[in-house]
Amino acid sequence: MNISTLGLMKKKGVLITGFDAVEREIKDPSSKVCGIFLASDLSPKSKKEILFLRDKFCSRLEIAVLPAGMEETGAILGKKTGIIAVTDEGFWKSSAKDCEQL
């Protein structure tokens, strides 16, 4: 995945960033989240919590690890974050195919 694609997704308004916002979205039964990107340097604790939430509330949800850390995603998104949810199926499929799946 070309990490700059995140900037385009942000402009289109199809991203939800940050643990708390993504957690609320996962717990919502009417959620439109197609998948979640995790930064490569996300803490093991945060990764474990996101995987737990996925397994408990939305087992169909795909999770992929970005080839970039929080500093790089922060430079593109304007906010340092390690957890990014995508709400557009097309963007998710095209960008997640080259990332490590969890």
Secondary structure, 3 states (H helix, E strand, C coil): CCCCHHHHHHHHCCEEECHHHHHHHHHCCCCCCCEEEECCCCCHHHHHHHHHHHHHHCCCCEEEECCCCHHHHHHHHCCCCCEEEECCHHHHHHHHCCCEEC
